[in-house]
Amino acid sequence: MAHPERFKCVQKTLRMNNIDAVIVSNAANNYYLTGIIDNGNKNAFYTIILKNGFRFVTSNFHLKQAQDKLPKRKIAVIDKKSGFGHTIANILKSSSKIGFESENLTYAQFEIFKKLLKGKKLIALRDTVELARQIKDNNEIKLIKKAAQITDKTFSELLKIIKPGLSELLIKQKAIEIMNSLGATGTAFDPTIASGKNAADPHYEGANKKIKKGEMIVIDIGAQYKNYNADMTRMVFIGKATAKYKKMYQIVTEAQEAALIDCHTNNSPKNVFDNCVENFKRYGEQEYFTHSLGHGVGIDIHELPNLSPAGQSDFQNGMVFTVEPGLYHIGWGGIRIEDLCVMANGECVALSKASKNLIEII
C-alpha cells in the first residue's frame, strides 16, 4: 500500500530544490513508497514522483501486485511496443526539471531518457528517498524489533551446538535454519562465521574450515522479517580464552559502551566515529579498526545513516543503525561486537539483547 506521508517528504525535497519530478528506479525505494516488492527483476518498475502526485509505471509482470496496493488511476502499464521510456516520457511531458537516481539508473536507461526527454533538464540525484527512509515510523521499528528478536534467539540456539570439529559452513547453515524455524522470512545477509585467523578479515566469506580449541569465532548474523532486517555480531571462544583475547575483548567492549552512550540527538554519527578512534588510540590500536563504526539498517542491510567520516548532520529520533567497533590483527584474529540500535527520545536504545559477556565454550 502506498504511503502518502512518505511521498510528501520526497515532494518537499523536490520543491526545496526546484525540481518538477523524480524517476525512482531503486527497488528498495520503490518498496518503501508503494509496498510493491521487486521479484528479482532489476528496474522492473518505476515510481514517478511529481510535485503533487505520483504514477507507478510497471509491466504486466507486476500489474496484479500493483492493483492490490495502489489506486487504478496511479498505475501506468508499459506499452509493449514503445517500451517503458515512452510511457514515462508521456507522464513527464509537463515537467521541465527531472531528477533521476544516479546511484541506480544504468547508463543505457539514462540514454533512453535523454533521448525521449529531449529539451528537458535531467538532474542526477543522490539519497532523495534514502534521506526519508532513515527515519523509521512505528510500524517499521516494530518489524525491525521482530527481526532483532529472531536474531537474538538464533545466537542463543547456536551456542548450544557450537563445538570443536564443526565447520564454519555447517554453523552458517545451522544459523539460517534456526532463523527460518523461528519465523524469519529470510536472512538479512549471508551469515559470517569466521574462526581463528579468519576472524582478522571483517568481510570474510566463509569456508569449510573446522573450528578448533583455542580459537575465537566471529558470529555475524541477521534475520529478515517482512522485508526489514536486523544485524548483530557476537564473539565466542572455544576453550579457555587466552590473555590476549581477554585484553582485546575488553578494549572493544569499552569502545562499544562509550559509543552507545555517545549516540544521541545532540551528536553526529561522524563525531561518534571520531571518538571511537580516539578510544582505540589510548591502547595504540587505532590502525586495527579498519571499517566504519556502523550503518543504518531497514529495508536494506546497509543504508543511512553512516557512522563514519561521511556521516551527515545529527542523529534523529527514528533512526535505526548498528554500533560495531572491531579490531583486526592479521595472523592472529579479530574481535567485533555489534548491536542494532534505535534512536528514541533522544537516546540510543539497543535492540540486540544477546549477552555481550565474554563467552567461553568449554
N, C-alpha and C positions, 0 to 999 in steps of 0.2 A: 504494500500500500504506500502511496506517495505521502511524503511528509511536508506539508505546506511551510512549516516553520524553517525547515532546512533550506527550501528553495528561497525563502525570504532572506535568509542570511547571505546566500550567494548573490542574490539580486542586489542587496545593499552594497556588496563589494563592487559589483558592476557599475552601479550608479556613482560610487565614490571615484572610480577610475574612468568614468565617462565612456563605458563600453556598452554597446547595444545588446550583445548576446554572447554566449559562450557555448562551444561544442564540447560536451562531456563525453569522452571516449573510454576513460578508465573504468574497468569493470567494478572495482570496489566503490568508486564514487557513484556509479550508476545504481548499485545496490543500496547505498546509503540514502540516495534521493528517492528511489522508486520502490525498493523492496524486490526488484527483479534480479535474479541471480544469473550470472553467465555460466552456461553449461560447458565450459572449456573452449568456447569459440572466441578467440581474442577479437575485440572490436566488432562483436556480432550485432551490437545495437548502440544507439547514441541517445543522449538526452540533450535537447537544445533548450537552454535556459534563456528566456527573453526577459526584458525589464519587468514585464507584467504578466508573465506566464511561462509555460514550458510545453514542449512537444516531445514525445518519446518515439524515436524512429527505429523500427525493427523489421526484420524479415518475417515470413510466416513461421519460421522455426521457433521464435519466442512469442508469437502472437497470442496463443492461449494464455500463457503466463501473464502477459501484459493486460489482456482483457479481464483477468481475475483481479488485478490490482489497481488498474487505472480507469478513469472515465473514458469512454469511447472517443470523445472529442479530442482527447490528448494524444491519441495514438495515430501515428502515420506509418503506413505499411510501405516498405521499399518496393518500388516498381521493378519487376524482374528484368525488364528490357533496358531501362535507363539507369538503374543502379541507385545505391544509397546517396551518391553525390548530388544527383538531380533532385531527389526528394528533400534533402537538407537545404539545398540552394533555394528551392521554392519557399521553404519555411522562412528563410533569411532574406527574402527579396526586399524587405523594408528596412533591413539593418545595414548600417554603414561600417561600424567598427565591431569586428567579430573576433572573440578570443578563442583560442584552442589550447589543449593541454600539451605543452611542448615535451613533457616527460613521457608521454604515452602515444601520441599520434605518430604513425610511421611516415617516413618521407614520401612514400608512394601515395598515401592518403592525403598528405598535405598538398602534393602536386595536383591531385584531383580537385581539392577545394580551391586552390589557387587559380585553376583554370575556370571552374564553374562560378566562382565568386569574383570574377574579374571586375575591377573598379572599386571593390570594397577593401578596407584595410584589415588584414589578418594580423592578430596580435598574439604572440607567444606568451602564455600564462603559466605560472607555477603555483601550486598549492591553493588554487582558488576554492576548491571544495575541501581539500585536506585541512585547511585552517578551521573550517566549520566542524569537520569531523573530530578534531582533537578535543572538543568539549562534548563529553558524552551526556546523554539525557538519562533519566532514571531507569528506563527500560533497558538501555544499552548496558548500564552498570550492573543491572540485575543479571543479564546474560553473562557478562564477564565474570561476575562473582561465582556463578554456577560453574563456569569453565575452570576457575581457580580452585573451587572445592573439589572438583573431579581430579584436578592435578595433584592437590594435596593428598587425597586418598590413594592415588596411584603410587606416589612416593612411599607412603606407609606400607602398601602391599608389596612393593619391590624390596623393601628392607627384609621382608620375611623369606625371600627366595635367594637373595644375593649370597654367593659363597664362592670360595676358590674353585677354579675349574670351569666355571660358566664362561661363555664367550660374551664379548661386548655385544655382538649381533643378537645373541639369544636374549640378553637383558633388554635390548632395544625392542625386540619383537614382543616380549612379555609386557613392556610398558604400554605398547599400542593396544595389545589385547585387553589389558586391565582398564585402560581409559574407555575403550568401547563397551566393556562389560558394565562400567559404572554410569553409562548414559551419554558419553561423548558422541557428538555427531561427526567427529573427525579428529585429526590431530592438527595442532596449530603449525607444526613443522616436524621434520624428521628428527626424532629424539637423538640427543648426543649422549653417548656413553663412552667416556674416554678414561682409560685406566693407565696407571703408571706414567711413563714418559709421554704417552699420547695426550695426557692432560695438559701438556705445555702448549698445545695447539687450540686456541679458543674457537676455531672453526673446524674442528676435527670431524670427519665424516663417518668414522667408524670402520671396523674391520672384524675379522673372525678371531681376533686375539683373545686368548683365555686370560681371565684375571687371576692374579696370584697373591699369596700372602705377602704383606709388606708393601702393597700398592694402594695409592689413593684412587678414587673414582669420581669424576665429574659426572653428575646426572642432571642434564638439562632437558626438561620435558614441558609440554604444554598441551592441554586439551582444547578442542574447539567445541563450542556449544551453540547451535543455531546461528552459525556464521560469525560468531565472536570468539576471540582467542584468549588464552592465558599463557603465561611464560614463567617458569621458575627453575632455579638451579640450586641443588644441594650437593654436599660432599659426603662421602663415606670413606673410611679407611679399613682395609682388610687386615685384621690383626691389631696388635698394639701400635698406636700411632708413634712415629719417631719424634724426637725432639724438634727437628727442623720443621716437620709438618705441623706440629702444635704451634710453633712460633709463627709460621706463615699464616696459619688459620686464624690466629689471634689478630694479626695485623690486618687481614682482610675483614674480619668481623668488626674490628674497631672502625675501619674506614666506612663500612656499610652503615653501622649505627650512627655515625656522625652525619653521613649523607642523608639518611632518613630524617633526622632532626632538621637538617639544613633545607629540606624541601618544604617550602611554604609559599604562600601567595605574595609575600613581600620579597621574594628572591627569584633569581632567574636560573634556568637549567644550566646556563654557561657558568655562573658563579659556583653552583654546586659541584660541577665537574672540576673547576679550578681548585676548589677547596679540597676535593678528594685527592688530587695530585699532590697538594701540599701535605696532606696527611701521610701519604706514602713517602714523601721526601724525608720526613722525620726518621724513617728507617732506612733511607737510601735505596728504596725500592721503586721509585717513580718510573724508571725506564722499563720496568717489567709489567707496567699497567699499559696494555697495548691497544685498548679499544675505548669506545665511549663508555660513559657511566650508565647509560640506559637509553631507552627509546619508548615512544608511545606504542600502545597495543590496543587493538579494536578489531575491525573487520580485517585489517592486515596485521601481521605479526610485527611489522616494523612500520610505524607511522609517526606523525608528530605527537608530542614534542620530542626534540633531540636533546639528551643530556650530554652535551659535548660543546666544544668551542663554537659550533654552528648553532647552538641553542638560541632561539629568539625570544625577546620580551620576558615577562614574568610568568610564573605558574598561575594557573587559573583553576577555580573550582570546577570539577567535572573532568579534568584531565586524568587519564589512566596511563601509567608508564611503569617501566622497570627501573630498579636501582640495583646494579650488578657490578660492583668493583671486582677486579680479579688480578692476580699476579701469576706470571708465566715464566718459568725458568727452563729453557731448553736443556734437555739431558737429565732433568730431574722430574718435572711435572708442573702442575698448575692448580690454583685454587680460585674458584669463583663462587660467590654467594649472591643469589638473585631473588628479589621479592617483586611481585606485581603489586602496584600501589594505585590508590585513587586519591585525588586531592579533594578534600571535603572540609567545609568550614574553615578554610584557610590552612589546613594542616594535611600532612601526608599520612594516609592510613593504609597499612599493609593488608592486602587481600590474601597473600600467601601466608598460611598458618603453620606449615610443616616446621618441625623443630630445626633450629639452627645451632643447637649444641653440637660439640664435636662428637661424631658418631663413629664408633669402632665396631666392626663385625668380627667377633672372635670365633 
